[in-house]
Amino acid sequence: MTAGSGLPACLRLQSFAELDSTNEEAKRQAASGAPAGTLIWARTQTAGRGRRGRAWVSVPGNLYLSLLLRPARPAGAAAQLGFAAALAVGEALLPLLPRVVDLAYKWPNDVLVAGRKISGILLESQAAGEGRIDWLVVGIGVNLVAFPTDSEYPATSMAAAGAAPVALDALLEAVARAFHFWYERWLAEGFEPLRAAWLARASGLGQAIRVRLPQGESQGRFAGLDEEGALLLDTDTVRRRITAGDVFPATR
């Protein structure tokens, strides 16, 4: 079998030995009119990025991919597909992990294994007229064989977690198939099925957490997600709705 043969028919794989960033390549192609379903895969990146412009270490052996979408939906709904991507990564990784190893989702766009970050997701989009999405790029990185040891949130890899070996192209296809399933469900049924599935494995749900916001921090109990995907944080005095931030365990 060749790479990409196990992909849904609507996806068109482009494979590269090296790119600056799969997201940057997908954005370049989006601006040039590339169709929805364009899937960019690179064995390594020289300028990989995470959320808020953070560097994403991109050594050979890990998975780096970006998918170009053009959903006919309001621009404000784009962030909901980060949950679809997390679910896709989780479903692809879970069968490979030892049963005793926990897999969880950390708001907004991370996948954790044994409490450590194994995957990050970066969404970038451009709006069209009337507040609609022109294009959306979903970038996914998975630590398969290596992970950074100096990241702010502790990281891990599938190898370090004792996972069964898997070929990169097989993992790529598993993630893409699972994402396609959740994407089609989102188009047909909205966010609620994704919300329910994500909350079933949510890290810290019902527990005390600390959320770093664009201005300051807030601590409280992680009460869930609202109908749009915002984090609900119960403080001593009020329930806060948070649309952007970084989640950490609460300080004692």
C-alpha atoms as an extended CHARMM CRD file, in Angstrom:
* protein
*
       252  EXT
         1         1  MET       CA              0.0000000000        0.0000000000        0.0000000000  PROA      1               0.0000000000
         2         2  THR       CA              1.1890000000        3.5320000000       -0.7460000000  PROA      2               0.0000000000
         3         3  ALA       CA              0.8780000000        6.4910000000        1.6160000000  PROA      3               0.0000000000
         4         4  GLY       CA             -2.5880000000        7.9630000000        1.3340000000  PROA      4               0.0000000000
         5         5  SER       CA             -4.2950000000        4.8560000000       -0.0120000000  PROA      5               0.0000000000
         6         6  GLY       CA             -6.2750000000        4.5220000000        3.2200000000  PROA      6               0.0000000000
         7         7  LEU       CA             -7.5660000000        8.1090000000        3.1900000000  PROA      7               0.0000000000
         8         8  PRO       CA            -11.1700000000        9.1400000000        2.5460000000  PROA      8               0.0000000000
         9         9  ALA       CA            -11.6710000000        9.8230000000       -1.1520000000  PROA      9               0.0000000000
        10        10  CYS       CA            -12.3260000000       13.5260000000       -0.5320000000  PROA      10              0.0000000000
        11        11  LEU       CA             -8.8000000000       14.0920000000        0.8350000000  PROA      11              0.0000000000
        12        12  ARG       CA             -5.8080000000       14.7110000000       -1.4320000000  PROA      12              0.0000000000
        13        13  LEU       CA             -2.4430000000       14.0360000000        0.1770000000  PROA      13              0.0000000000
        14        14  GLN       CA              0.6900000000       16.0490000000       -0.5790000000  PROA      14              0.0000000000
        15        15  SER       CA              3.7940000000       14.5810000000        1.0380000000  PROA      15              0.0000000000
        16        16  PHE       CA              7.0150000000       16.5190000000        1.6910000000  PROA      16              0.0000000000
        17        17  ALA       CA             10.3430000000       15.5120000000        3.1810000000  PROA      17              0.0000000000
        18        18  GLU       CA             10.7070000000       18.9720000000        4.7430000000  PROA      18              0.0000000000
        19        19  LEU       CA              8.7100000000       22.1980000000        5.0140000000  PROA      19              0.0000000000
        20        20  ASP       CA              8.9820000000       25.3730000000        6.9920000000  PROA      20              0.0000000000
        21        21  SER       CA              5.5480000000       24.5310000000        8.4010000000  PROA      21              0.0000000000
        22        22  THR       CA              2.6860000000       22.3830000000        7.1610000000  PROA      22              0.0000000000
        23        23  ASN       CA              0.2760000000       25.1330000000        8.2520000000  PROA      23              0.0000000000
        24        24  GLU       CA              2.1990000000       27.7400000000        6.2650000000  PROA      24              0.0000000000
        25        25  GLU       CA              2.1560000000       25.5290000000        3.1700000000  PROA      25              0.0000000000
        26        26  ALA       CA             -1.5780000000       24.8880000000        3.5780000000  PROA      26              0.0000000000
        27        27  LYS       CA             -2.1960000000       28.6380000000        3.9540000000  PROA      27              0.0000000000
        28        28  ARG       CA             -0.1440000000       29.3860000000        0.8480000000  PROA      28              0.0000000000
        29        29  GLN       CA             -2.1580000000       26.8580000000       -1.1060000000  PROA      29              0.0000000000
        30        30  ALA       CA             -5.4300000000       28.1630000000        0.3410000000  PROA      30              0.0000000000
        31        31  ALA       CA             -4.5640000000       31.6530000000       -0.8930000000  PROA      31              0.0000000000
        32        32  SER       CA             -3.8930000000       30.1750000000       -4.3400000000  PROA      32              0.0000000000
        33        33  GLY       CA             -7.3180000000       28.5560000000       -4.4860000000  PROA      33              0.0000000000
        34        34  ALA       CA             -6.4870000000       24.9900000000       -3.4190000000  PROA      34              0.0000000000
        35        35  PRO       CA             -9.6090000000       22.9110000000       -2.8100000000  PROA      35              0.0000000000
        36        36  ALA       CA            -10.9740000000       21.7370000000        0.4970000000  PROA      36              0.0000000000
        37        37  GLY       CA             -9.5060000000       18.3860000000        1.4640000000  PROA      37              0.0000000000
        38        38  THR       CA             -5.9140000000       19.2920000000        0.6140000000  PROA      38              0.0000000000
        39        39  LEU       CA             -3.8040000000       17.4230000000        3.1730000000  PROA      39              0.0000000000
        40        40  ILE       CA             -0.2030000000       18.5110000000        3.7560000000  PROA      40              0.0000000000
        41        41  TRP       CA              2.2380000000       16.0870000000        5.4300000000  PROA      41              0.0000000000
        42        42  ALA       CA              5.9010000000       16.7870000000        6.1650000000  PROA      42              0.0000000000
        43        43  ARG       CA              8.4610000000       14.4470000000        7.7410000000  PROA      43              0.0000000000
        44        44  THR       CA             10.0680000000       17.4430000000        9.4370000000  PROA      44              0.0000000000
        45        45  GLN       CA              9.4970000000       21.1930000000        9.8020000000  PROA      45              0.0000000000
        46        46  THR       CA             12.0890000000       23.9350000000       10.0700000000  PROA      46              0.0000000000
        47        47  ALA       CA              9.7200000000       26.5310000000       11.5160000000  PROA      47              0.0000000000
        48        48  GLY       CA              6.8670000000       24.6220000000       13.1480000000  PROA      48              0.0000000000
        49        49  ARG       CA              4.5420000000       26.6500000000       15.3560000000  PROA      49              0.0000000000
        50        50  GLY       CA              2.0930000000       25.9870000000       18.1390000000  PROA      50              0.0000000000
        51        51  ARG       CA             -0.5890000000       28.2210000000       19.5980000000  PROA      51              0.0000000000
        52        52  ARG       CA              0.3140000000       31.8690000000       20.3060000000  PROA      52              0.0000000000
        53        53  GLY       CA              3.3130000000       31.6120000000       18.0040000000  PROA      53              0.0000000000
        54        54  ARG       CA              5.2260000000       29.1750000000       20.2070000000  PROA      54              0.0000000000
        55        55  ALA       CA              7.9030000000       27.1100000000       18.4750000000  PROA      55              0.0000000000
        56        56  TRP       CA              6.9600000000       23.4710000000       17.8470000000  PROA      56              0.0000000000
        57        57  VAL       CA              9.9960000000       21.2000000000       17.8940000000  PROA      57              0.0000000000
        58        58  SER       CA              9.7770000000       19.1660000000       14.7010000000  PROA      58              0.0000000000
        59        59  VAL       CA             12.2550000000       16.2950000000       14.7150000000  PROA      59              0.0000000000
        60        60  PRO       CA             11.9890000000       13.4310000000       12.1940000000  PROA      60              0.0000000000
        61        61  GLY       CA              9.8000000000       10.5460000000       13.3270000000  PROA      61              0.0000000000
        62        62  ASN       CA              6.9110000000       12.5820000000       14.7310000000  PROA      62              0.0000000000
        63        63  LEU       CA              3.7460000000       13.3930000000       12.7940000000  PROA      63              0.0000000000
        64        64  TYR       CA              3.1470000000       16.8350000000       11.2810000000  PROA      64              0.0000000000
        65        65  LEU       CA              0.1060000000       17.4660000000        9.1110000000  PROA      65              0.0000000000
        66        66  SER       CA             -2.2930000000       20.2230000000        8.1040000000  PROA      66              0.0000000000
        67        67  LEU       CA             -5.6940000000       19.9330000000        6.4700000000  PROA      67              0.0000000000
        68        68  LEU       CA             -7.3180000000       22.6750000000        4.4090000000  PROA      68              0.0000000000
        69        69  LEU       CA            -11.0810000000       23.0290000000        4.8030000000  PROA      69              0.0000000000
        70        70  ARG       CA            -13.6640000000       25.3930000000        3.3700000000  PROA      70              0.0000000000
        71        71  PRO       CA            -16.8000000000       24.8630000000        5.4940000000  PROA      71              0.0000000000
        72        72  ALA       CA            -19.7880000000       27.0570000000        4.7040000000  PROA      72              0.0000000000
        73        73  ARG       CA            -20.1670000000       28.1210000000        8.3150000000  PROA      73              0.0000000000
        74        74  PRO       CA            -19.8600000000       31.3270000000       10.3470000000  PROA      74              0.0000000000
        75        75  ALA       CA            -16.2740000000       32.2700000000       11.1460000000  PROA      75              0.0000000000
        76        76  GLY       CA            -17.0380000000       32.1170000000       14.8790000000  PROA      76              0.0000000000
        77        77  ALA       CA            -17.6690000000       28.3710000000       14.6280000000  PROA      77              0.0000000000
        78        78  ALA       CA            -14.1910000000       27.5720000000       13.2920000000  PROA      78              0.0000000000
        79        79  ALA       CA            -12.7050000000       26.9410000000       16.7410000000  PROA      79              0.0000000000
        80        80  GLN       CA            -15.0900000000       24.0290000000       17.2580000000  PROA      80              0.0000000000
        81        81  LEU       CA            -13.0750000000       21.9910000000       14.7740000000  PROA      81              0.0000000000
        82        82  GLY       CA            -10.1860000000       21.9930000000       17.2180000000  PROA      82              0.0000000000
        83        83  PHE       CA            -12.2990000000       19.6010000000       19.2770000000  PROA      83              0.0000000000
        84        84  ALA       CA            -12.8480000000       17.4400000000       16.1750000000  PROA      84              0.0000000000
        85        85  ALA       CA             -9.0900000000       17.3040000000       15.6870000000  PROA      85              0.0000000000
        86        86  ALA       CA             -8.4780000000       16.3420000000       19.3220000000  PROA      86              0.0000000000
        87        87  LEU       CA            -11.0600000000       13.5720000000       19.0770000000  PROA      87              0.0000000000
        88        88  ALA       CA             -9.4460000000       12.3230000000       15.8750000000  PROA      88              0.0000000000
        89        89  VAL       CA             -5.9870000000       12.1850000000       17.4350000000  PROA      89              0.0000000000
        90        90  GLY       CA             -7.3480000000       10.4760000000       20.5410000000  PROA      90              0.0000000000
        91        91  GLU       CA             -9.1660000000        7.8170000000       18.5540000000  PROA      91              0.0000000000
        92        92  ALA       CA             -6.0820000000        7.1320000000       16.4460000000  PROA      92              0.0000000000
        93        93  LEU       CA             -3.7390000000        6.8620000000       19.4450000000  PROA      93              0.0000000000
        94        94  LEU       CA             -5.9040000000        5.0200000000       21.9410000000  PROA      94              0.0000000000
        95        95  PRO       CA             -5.6890000000        1.5360000000       20.3290000000  PROA      95              0.0000000000
        96        96  LEU       CA             -1.8770000000        1.7960000000       20.3870000000  PROA      96              0.0000000000
        97        97  LEU       CA             -1.5400000000        2.6420000000       24.0800000000  PROA      97              0.0000000000
        98        98  PRO       CA             -1.3050000000        0.1960000000       26.9770000000  PROA      98              0.0000000000
        99        99  ARG       CA             -4.6980000000       -0.1400000000       28.6450000000  PROA      99              0.0000000000
       100       100  VAL       CA             -3.3800000000        1.2640000000       31.9090000000  PROA      100             0.0000000000
       101       101  VAL       CA             -2.3110000000        4.5340000000       30.2540000000  PROA      101             0.0000000000
       102       102  ASP       CA             -4.8810000000        7.3290000000       30.3650000000  PROA      102             0.0000000000
       103       103  LEU       CA             -5.6700000000        9.5430000000       27.3810000000  PROA      103             0.0000000000
       104       104  ALA       CA             -7.4360000000       12.8560000000       27.9390000000  PROA      104             0.0000000000
       105       105  TYR       CA             -8.2530000000       16.1330000000       26.1930000000  PROA      105             0.0000000000
       106       106  LYS       CA             -7.0520000000       19.4620000000       27.5790000000  PROA      106             0.0000000000
       107       107  TRP       CA             -8.9010000000       22.6070000000       26.6240000000  PROA      107             0.0000000000
       108       108  PRO       CA             -8.7450000000       24.0150000000       24.0900000000  PROA      108             0.0000000000
       109       109  ASN       CA             -6.5740000000       22.0170000000       21.6590000000  PROA      109             0.0000000000
       110       110  ASP       CA             -4.2730000000       19.5150000000       23.3770000000  PROA      110             0.0000000000
       111       111  VAL       CA             -4.2310000000       15.7400000000       23.8000000000  PROA      111             0.0000000000
       112       112  LEU       CA             -2.6580000000       14.3000000000       26.9520000000  PROA      112             0.0000000000
       113       113  VAL       CA             -1.2940000000       10.8290000000       27.6370000000  PROA      113             0.0000000000
       114       114  ALA       CA             -0.6010000000        9.9610000000       31.2760000000  PROA      114             0.0000000000
       115       115  GLY       CA             -1.1520000000       13.6430000000       32.0810000000  PROA      115             0.0000000000
       116       116  ARG       CA              1.4760000000       14.8680000000       29.6160000000  PROA      116             0.0000000000
       117       117  LYS       CA              1.0280000000       16.6270000000       26.2970000000  PROA      117             0.0000000000
       118       118  ILE       CA              1.4520000000       14.3300000000       23.3130000000  PROA      118             0.0000000000
       119       119  SER       CA             -0.3090000000       16.3500000000       20.6300000000  PROA      119             0.0000000000
       120       120  GLY       CA             -1.0390000000       19.9730000000       19.8580000000  PROA      120             0.0000000000
       121       121  ILE       CA             -3.4770000000       21.4660000000       17.3780000000  PROA      121             0.0000000000
       122       122  LEU       CA             -3.2760000000       24.8450000000       15.6590000000  PROA      122             0.0000000000
       123       123  LEU       CA             -6.2380000000       26.3570000000       13.8120000000  PROA      123             0.0000000000
       124       124  GLU       CA             -5.7490000000       29.2430000000       11.4240000000  PROA      124             0.0000000000
       125       125  SER       CA             -8.4840000000       30.7330000000        9.2700000000  PROA      125             0.0000000000
       126       126  GLN       CA             -9.5060000000       33.5530000000        7.0090000000  PROA      126             0.0000000000
       127       127  ALA       CA            -12.9960000000       34.9700000000        6.9220000000  PROA      127             0.0000000000
       128       128  ALA       CA            -14.9050000000       35.7010000000        3.7510000000  PROA      128             0.0000000000
       129       129  GLY       CA            -17.7390000000       38.1650000000        3.3050000000  PROA      129             0.0000000000
       130       130  GLU       CA            -20.7270000000       38.2220000000        5.6630000000  PROA      130             0.0000000000
       131       131  GLY       CA            -18.7220000000       36.6720000000        8.4950000000  PROA      131             0.0000000000
       132       132  ARG       CA            -18.2960000000       33.2970000000        6.8070000000  PROA      132             0.0000000000
       133       133  ILE       CA            -15.1800000000       31.1280000000        6.6840000000  PROA      133             0.0000000000
       134       134  ASP       CA            -13.1800000000       31.4280000000        3.4620000000  PROA      134             0.0000000000
       135       135  TRP       CA            -10.6860000000       28.7690000000        4.5000000000  PROA      135             0.0000000000
       136       136  LEU       CA             -9.6250000000       26.9850000000        7.6700000000  PROA      136             0.0000000000
       137       137  VAL       CA             -6.3440000000       25.1470000000        8.2290000000  PROA      137             0.0000000000
       138       138  VAL       CA             -6.2210000000       22.4760000000       10.9370000000  PROA      138             0.0000000000
       139       139  GLY       CA             -2.6400000000       21.7480000000       11.9340000000  PROA      139             0.0000000000
       140       140  ILE       CA             -1.8410000000       18.6650000000       14.0150000000  PROA      140             0.0000000000
       141       141  GLY       CA              1.4140000000       17.5620000000       15.5870000000  PROA      141             0.0000000000
       142       142  VAL       CA              1.8310000000       14.2330000000       17.3950000000  PROA      142             0.0000000000
       143       143  ASN       CA              4.8990000000       13.2240000000       19.3970000000  PROA      143             0.0000000000
       144       144  LEU       CA              5.4790000000        9.7100000000       18.1820000000  PROA      144             0.0000000000
       145       145  VAL       CA              9.1350000000        9.0420000000       18.9610000000  PROA      145             0.0000000000
       146       146  ALA       CA             10.4210000000       12.2220000000       20.6490000000  PROA      146             0.0000000000
       147       147  PHE       CA              9.2150000000       15.1210000000       22.7750000000  PROA      147             0.0000000000
       148       148  PRO       CA             10.6060000000       18.3830000000       24.1670000000  PROA      148             0.0000000000
       149       149  THR       CA             11.9400000000       18.2040000000       27.7100000000  PROA      149             0.0000000000
       150       150  ASP       CA             11.8460000000       21.9440000000       28.3730000000  PROA      150             0.0000000000
       151       151  SER       CA              8.2110000000       22.7590000000       27.5280000000  PROA      151             0.0000000000
       152       152  GLU       CA              6.1180000000       24.6620000000       30.0490000000  PROA      152             0.0000000000
       153       153  TYR       CA              3.4950000000       21.9150000000       30.1450000000  PROA      153             0.0000000000
       154       154  PRO       CA              5.1250000000       18.4580000000       30.5980000000  PROA      154             0.0000000000
       155       155  ALA       CA              5.2630000000       16.4990000000       27.3410000000  PROA      155             0.0000000000
       156       156  THR       CA              5.6300000000       12.8760000000       26.3190000000  PROA      156             0.0000000000
       157       157  SER       CA              5.7110000000       10.6860000000       23.2250000000  PROA      157             0.0000000000
       158       158  MET       CA              3.9940000000        7.4850000000       22.1780000000  PROA      158             0.0000000000
       159       159  ALA       CA              7.3030000000        5.6370000000       22.5310000000  PROA      159             0.0000000000
       160       160  ALA       CA              7.8080000000        6.9480000000       26.0700000000  PROA      160             0.0000000000
       161       161  ALA       CA              4.2510000000        5.9260000000       26.9600000000  PROA      161             0.0000000000
       162       162  GLY       CA              4.9130000000        2.3210000000       25.9150000000  PROA      162             0.0000000000
       163       163  ALA       CA              2.6930000000        2.4300000000       22.8340000000  PROA      163             0.0000000000
       164       164  ALA       CA              2.7370000000       -0.1670000000       20.1030000000  PROA      164             0.0000000000
       165       165  PRO       CA              4.9120000000        0.8680000000       17.1350000000  PROA      165             0.0000000000
       166       166  VAL       CA              3.0540000000        2.4050000000       14.1960000000  PROA      166             0.0000000000
       167       167  ALA       CA              4.1950000000        3.6240000000       10.8010000000  PROA      167             0.0000000000
       168       168  LEU       CA              3.8540000000        7.3500000000       10.2140000000  PROA      168             0.0000000000
       169       169  ASP       CA              1.6900000000        6.9050000000        7.1360000000  PROA      169             0.0000000000
       170       170  ALA       CA             -0.6340000000        4.5380000000        9.0000000000  PROA      170             0.0000000000
       171       171  LEU       CA             -1.0490000000        7.0350000000       11.8500000000  PROA      171             0.0000000000
       172       172  LEU       CA             -1.6080000000        9.8640000000        9.3620000000  PROA      172             0.0000000000
       173       173  GLU       CA             -4.3890000000        7.8970000000        7.7250000000  PROA      173             0.0000000000
       174       174  ALA       CA             -5.9790000000        6.9290000000       11.0540000000  PROA      174             0.0000000000
       175       175  VAL       CA             -6.0470000000       10.5560000000       12.2110000000  PROA      175             0.0000000000
       176       176  ALA       CA             -7.4080000000       11.7620000000        8.8690000000  PROA      176             0.0000000000
       177       177  ARG       CA            -10.1650000000        9.1420000000        8.7700000000  PROA      177             0.0000000000
       178       178  ALA       CA            -11.2630000000        9.9370000000       12.3210000000  PROA      178             0.0000000000
       179       179  PHE       CA            -11.2000000000       13.6720000000       11.6440000000  PROA      179             0.0000000000
       180       180  HSD       CA            -13.2830000000       13.1980000000        8.5070000000  PROA      180             0.0000000000
       181       181  PHE       CA            -15.8840000000       11.3200000000       10.5640000000  PROA      181             0.0000000000
       182       182  TRP       CA            -16.1600000000       14.0930000000       13.1740000000  PROA      182             0.0000000000
       183       183  TYR       CA            -16.0580000000       16.8400000000       10.5660000000  PROA      183             0.0000000000
       184       184  GLU       CA            -18.9770000000       15.3240000000        8.6610000000  PROA      184             0.0000000000
       185       185  ARG       CA            -20.8720000000       14.8930000000       11.9110000000  PROA      185             0.0000000000
       186       186  TRP       CA            -20.2020000000       18.5220000000       12.8240000000  PROA      186             0.0000000000
       187       187  LEU       CA            -21.5330000000       19.6550000000        9.4390000000  PROA      187             0.0000000000
       188       188  ALA       CA            -24.6730000000       17.5340000000        9.8350000000  PROA      188             0.0000000000
       189       189  GLU       CA            -25.4130000000       17.8200000000       13.5600000000  PROA      189             0.0000000000
       190       190  GLY       CA            -23.5120000000       20.8000000000       14.8990000000  PROA      190             0.0000000000
       191       191  PHE       CA            -21.1620000000       20.9630000000       17.8600000000  PROA      191             0.0000000000
       192       192  GLU       CA            -23.1130000000       18.9820000000       20.4570000000  PROA      192             0.0000000000
       193       193  PRO       CA            -21.9010000000       15.4530000000       19.4920000000  PROA      193             0.0000000000
       194       194  LEU       CA            -18.3030000000       16.6790000000       19.5310000000  PROA      194             0.0000000000
       195       195  ARG       CA            -18.8380000000       18.4360000000       22.8350000000  PROA      195             0.0000000000
       196       196  ALA       CA            -20.2260000000       15.2860000000       24.4740000000  PROA      196             0.0000000000
       197       197  ALA       CA            -17.4410000000       13.0450000000       23.1770000000  PROA      197             0.0000000000
       198       198  TRP       CA            -14.7340000000       15.5100000000       24.1990000000  PROA      198             0.0000000000
       199       199  LEU       CA            -16.1430000000       15.9900000000       27.7070000000  PROA      199             0.0000000000
       200       200  ALA       CA            -16.1550000000       12.2060000000       28.2240000000  PROA      200             0.0000000000
       201       201  ARG       CA            -12.3400000000       12.3840000000       28.2830000000  PROA      201             0.0000000000
       202       202  ALA       CA            -11.8180000000       15.9580000000       29.4560000000  PROA      202             0.0000000000
       203       203  SER       CA             -8.7840000000       16.5700000000       31.6390000000  PROA      203             0.0000000000
       204       204  GLY       CA             -9.6010000000       18.2270000000       34.9530000000  PROA      204             0.0000000000
       205       205  LEU       CA            -13.3690000000       18.2650000000       34.5460000000  PROA      205             0.0000000000
       206       206  GLY       CA            -14.9410000000       19.1390000000       37.8850000000  PROA      206             0.0000000000
       207       207  GLN       CA            -11.5300000000       19.9010000000       39.3750000000  PROA      207             0.0000000000
       208       208  ALA       CA             -9.6650000000       23.0420000000       40.3430000000  PROA      208             0.0000000000
       209       209  ILE       CA             -7.6710000000       24.5320000000       37.4680000000  PROA      209             0.0000000000
       210       210  ARG       CA             -5.7110000000       27.6630000000       36.6640000000  PROA      210             0.0000000000
       211       211  VAL       CA             -6.3610000000       29.4960000000       33.3940000000  PROA      211             0.0000000000
       212       212  ARG       CA             -3.8020000000       31.8990000000       31.9990000000  PROA      212             0.0000000000
       213       213  LEU       CA             -5.6700000000       34.6200000000       30.1590000000  PROA      213             0.0000000000
       214       214  PRO       CA             -4.4590000000       37.3340000000       27.7840000000  PROA      214             0.0000000000
       215       215  GLN       CA             -4.5250000000       39.5930000000       30.8360000000  PROA      215             0.0000000000
       216       216  GLY       CA             -3.7850000000       37.8420000000       34.1210000000  PROA      216             0.0000000000
       217       217  GLU       CA             -4.8850000000       34.4730000000       35.4970000000  PROA      217             0.0000000000
       218       218  SER       CA             -8.0080000000       33.0260000000       37.0140000000  PROA      218             0.0000000000
       219       219  GLN       CA             -8.5300000000       29.9460000000       39.1850000000  PROA      219             0.0000000000
       220       220  GLY       CA            -11.6740000000       27.9660000000       39.7770000000  PROA      220             0.0000000000
       221       221  ARG       CA            -13.4460000000       24.7010000000       39.0520000000  PROA      221             0.0000000000
       222       222  PHE       CA            -13.6180000000       23.4370000000       35.4770000000  PROA      222             0.0000000000
       223       223  ALA       CA            -17.3960000000       23.1850000000       35.0540000000  PROA      223             0.0000000000
       224       224  GLY       CA            -17.4990000000       22.0810000000       31.4010000000  PROA      224             0.0000000000
       225       225  LEU       CA            -18.0010000000       23.5890000000       27.9540000000  PROA      225             0.0000000000
       226       226  ASP       CA            -20.8310000000       25.7590000000       26.7430000000  PROA      226             0.0000000000
       227       227  GLU       CA            -22.7110000000       25.1040000000       23.5110000000  PROA      227             0.0000000000
       228       228  GLU       CA            -20.0510000000       26.9270000000       21.4820000000  PROA      228             0.0000000000
       229       229  GLY       CA            -16.9480000000       25.3370000000       23.0430000000  PROA      229             0.0000000000
       230       230  ALA       CA            -15.9860000000       28.0290000000       25.5430000000  PROA      230             0.0000000000
       231       231  LEU       CA            -14.5920000000       26.8560000000       28.8900000000  PROA      231             0.0000000000
       232       232  LEU       CA            -16.8600000000       27.3590000000       31.9090000000  PROA      232             0.0000000000
       233       233  LEU       CA            -14.9520000000       28.2380000000       35.0680000000  PROA      233             0.0000000000
       234       234  ASP       CA            -16.6910000000       28.4380000000       38.4380000000  PROA      234             0.0000000000
       235       235  THR       CA            -14.9030000000       30.8460000000       40.7560000000  PROA      235             0.0000000000
       236       236  ASP       CA            -15.8990000000       31.6650000000       44.3250000000  PROA      236             0.0000000000
       237       237  THR       CA            -18.2960000000       34.3190000000       43.1030000000  PROA      237             0.0000000000
       238       238  VAL       CA            -19.2600000000       33.7680000000       39.4910000000  PROA      238             0.0000000000
       239       239  ARG       CA            -19.2200000000       31.4050000000       36.5090000000  PROA      239             0.0000000000
       240       240  ARG       CA            -16.8620000000       32.7150000000       33.8610000000  PROA      240             0.0000000000
       241       241  ARG       CA            -17.0570000000       31.9520000000       30.1580000000  PROA      241             0.0000000000
       242       242  ILE       CA            -13.5350000000       31.7840000000       28.7080000000  PROA      242             0.0000000000
       243       243  THR       CA            -12.8990000000       31.7160000000       24.9690000000  PROA      243             0.0000000000
       244       244  ALA       CA             -9.0800000000       31.9450000000       24.9260000000  PROA      244             0.0000000000
       245       245  GLY       CA             -6.4650000000       30.8850000000       27.4360000000  PROA      245             0.0000000000
       246       246  ASP       CA             -4.0450000000       28.1870000000       28.5980000000  PROA      246             0.0000000000
       247       247  VAL       CA             -5.0660000000       25.6520000000       31.2540000000  PROA      247             0.0000000000
       248       248  PHE       CA             -2.8090000000       24.3850000000       34.0390000000  PROA      248             0.0000000000
       249       249  PRO       CA             -3.3920000000       22.5260000000       37.3020000000  PROA      249             0.0000000000
       250       250  ALA       CA             -4.4200000000       24.8850000000       40.0910000000  PROA      250             0.0000000000
       251       251  THR       CA             -1.7060000000       26.2320000000       42.3620000000  PROA      251             0.0000000000
       252       252  ARG       CA             -2.0160000000       25.2070000000       45.9640000000  PROA      252             0.0000000000
